[in-house]
Amino acid sequence: MKLYGLIFDVDGVIADTEEVNARASIKVFEDLFGVKGFKRQDFEAGLGRGAAEYVKAAARIHGLKLTEEQIEKATKLRQDYFLKILSEEPLPPFPGVLELIEEAMHREDFRVAIATSSTPEKSRAVLESAQIPYEKMVYITGSDVQNKKPHPELFLLAAERMGIEPTNCVIIEDAPDGVQAARAAGAKCLAVTNSTDAAKLSEADLVCDSLEKIDLATIRKLID
């Protein structure tokens, strides 16, 4: 029996974390560096590349030169703010996410994984808020790899842990660097326009505006 792998990114795929990420990060720049005027779009170049790159992306736009120590402090405080917001305002999953995961988990020919550049603490908070049964899935975070996206290491490790060749996997992403990483891993990529527009995701094998429109037949067709 042929096995198929379905790999989900977390931020911007499982739930609308990008708005919370931006709010937490904007507050960090105000509280830690006394700089105001940041907006969500300033962080876009760092989407999916881990916390440090996310912070650096916006700093560059505003001409702010940060030391490694400042970046480390900023990313830690950003996570603290993010977790606080999430504890007060739980995030539901995007429409179609739970249904697709549950459908795949009930099939003998499918394996499901979570693969995120985020930290274990941050990604677990999102997954638990969205009621994703991640403990029953292969679960890879940024702490498990040396190289962040657009390097494919994250997705290659997820495929390896599932015991499936990357060519038999579909990776669901929302950011250009994630799409690049999926393609570099040799997998198919389904991009969802939750965080950016379709034009920036054009390298994906399929682009959609909601996972409500996706079923396992679509996933298998992408692979076969």
C-alpha positions in Angstrom: 0.0 0.0 0.0 1.4 3.4 -1.0 1.7 5.8 1.9 1.0 9.5 1.7 2.4 12.2 4.0 0.6 15.4 4.9 2.8 18.0 6.7 1.3 21.2 8.3 3.1 24.3 9.1 1.6 26.0 12.2 1.8 29.8 12.1 -0.7 31.1 9.5 -1.8 27.6 8.5 -3.3 26.0 11.6 -4.6 29.3 13.0 -4.4 33.1 12.4 -1.2 33.6 14.5 0.3 36.2 12.3 -1.9 39.0 13.7 -0.9 37.9 17.2 2.7 37.6 16.2 2.7 41.2 14.9 0.9 42.6 17.9 3.4 40.9 20.3 6.3 42.1 18.2 5.1 45.7 17.9 4.8 45.8 21.7 8.3 44.5 22.0 9.7 47.3 19.8 7.8 49.9 21.9 8.6 48.4 25.3 12.2 47.2 24.8 13.5 49.8 22.3 11.1 52.7 22.7 10.3 52.7 18.9 6.8 53.2 17.7 5.2 53.1 14.2 5.7 49.4 13.4 2.9 47.6 11.5 2.1 44.0 10.6 3.4 44.3 7.0 6.9 45.2 8.3 7.4 41.6 9.5 6.4 39.9 6.3 9.9 39.3 5.0 10.6 37.2 8.1 7.5 35.0 7.9 8.2 31.3 8.5 11.9 31.9 9.2 11.9 31.8 13.0 11.6 34.4 15.7 15.0 36.1 15.1 14.5 36.6 11.4 11.0 37.9 12.1 12.3 40.6 14.4 15.2 41.5 12.1 12.9 41.9 9.1 11.0 44.8 10.7 14.1 46.3 12.3 15.7 46.6 8.8 12.7 48.4 7.4 12.9 51.0 10.2 16.7 51.3 10.0 17.2 49.8 13.5 20.5 48.0 14.0 20.2 45.4 16.7 23.0 43.4 18.4 22.6 39.7 18.8 22.0 40.2 22.5 19.2 42.7 21.7 17.6 40.2 19.2 17.8 37.4 21.8 16.0 39.6 24.4 13.5 40.7 21.8 12.6 37.2 20.7 12.2 36.0 24.3 10.0 38.9 25.2 8.0 38.4 22.0 7.3 34.9 23.0 6.2 35.9 26.5 3.8 38.5 25.0 2.5 36.0 22.4 1.7 33.4 25.1 0.0 36.0 27.3 -2.2 37.2 24.4 -3.1 33.5 23.5 -4.0 32.8 27.2 -6.4 35.7 27.1 -7.7 35.3 23.6 -7.7 31.6 22.4 -7.2 31.1 18.7 -9.6 28.8 16.8 -8.2 26.8 13.9 -8.7 28.1 10.4 -11.8 26.6 8.6 -11.1 23.2 7.2 -8.0 22.5 9.2 -9.3 20.1 11.8 -11.5 18.3 9.2 -8.5 17.6 6.9 -6.3 16.5 9.8 -9.0 14.1 11.2 -9.8 12.7 7.7 -6.1 11.9 7.2 -5.6 10.5 10.6 -8.4 8.0 10.1 -6.9 6.7 6.8 -4.4 3.8 6.8 -2.6 5.2 3.7 -1.9 8.6 5.3 0.5 9.9 7.9 0.3 13.4 9.4 3.0 15.7 10.8 3.4 19.2 12.2 6.6 21.0 11.1 7.2 24.5 12.3 10.1 26.9 12.7 8.5 28.1 15.9 9.7 27.0 19.4 8.0 24.1 21.2 6.5 26.4 23.8 4.9 28.8 21.3 3.8 26.1 18.8 2.3 23.9 21.5 0.3 26.9 22.8 -1.2 27.5 19.3 -1.9 23.8 18.7 -3.6 23.4 22.0 -5.6 26.5 21.5 -6.8 25.2 18.2 -7.4 21.7 19.6 -5.1 20.0 17.2 -4.2 16.4 18.4 -0.4 17.0 17.8 0.6 14.4 20.4 -0.7 11.7 18.0 1.3 13.1 15.1 4.9 13.5 14.1 5.8 16.9 15.6 8.9 18.8 14.6 9.8 22.3 15.8 12.6 24.8 15.2 14.5 23.4 18.2 14.9 20.1 16.3 16.9 21.5 13.4 20.0 23.5 12.7 18.7 25.3 9.6 15.5 27.3 9.3 13.4 27.8 6.2 13.9 28.3 3.3 16.3 25.4 4.0 14.4 22.1 3.7 15.8 20.4 6.9 12.5 20.9 8.8 10.4 19.1 6.2 13.0 16.4 5.5 13.1 15.5 9.1 9.3 15.3 9.3 9.2 13.0 6.3 11.9 10.8 7.8 10.0 10.5 11.1 6.9 9.6 9.2 8.8 7.0 7.3 7.7 8.4 3.9 9.7 9.7 1.0 9.4 13.5 0.6 8.2 13.0 -2.9 5.1 11.3 -1.5 4.4 14.2 0.9 2.3 17.4 0.5 3.4 20.3 2.7 0.9 23.0 3.6 2.4 26.4 3.9 1.4 30.1 4.0 4.7 31.9 3.3 7.2 32.2 0.4 10.1 30.8 2.4 8.0 27.8 3.4 7.1 27.1 -0.2 10.8 27.3 -1.1 11.6 24.9 1.7 8.9 22.4 0.6 10.1 22.4 -3.0 13.8 22.1 -1.9 12.8 19.0 0.1 11.4 17.4 -3.0 7.8 17.5 -1.7 4.7 19.0 -3.3 3.5 22.2 -1.8 -0.1 23.4 -1.1 -0.1 27.1 -0.3 -2.9 28.9 1.5 -3.3 32.6 1.2 -3.9 33.2 5.0 -0.8 35.5 5.4 0.1 36.8 2.0 -1.3 37.1 -1.5 -1.3 34.3 -4.1 1.3 36.1 -6.3 4.0 35.6 -3.6 3.1 31.9 -3.3 3.2 31.2 -7.0 6.0 28.6 -6.7 3.6 26.2 -4.9 2.0 23.3 -6.8 -1.4 24.5 -5.7 -2.6 27.8 -4.2 -6.0 28.1 -2.4 -7.7 30.6 -0.2 -9.0 28.1 2.4 -8.4 24.5 3.4 -12.2 24.1 3.4 -11.8 23.5 -0.4 -9.2 20.7 0.0 -9.8 17.0 0.6 -7.6 13.9 0.6 -8.4 13.3 -3.1 -6.8 16.7 -3.9 -3.7 15.7 -1.8 -3.4 12.4 -3.5 -3.8 13.9 -7.0 -1.0 16.4 -6.2 1.4 13.5 -5.4 0.3 11.0 -8.1 
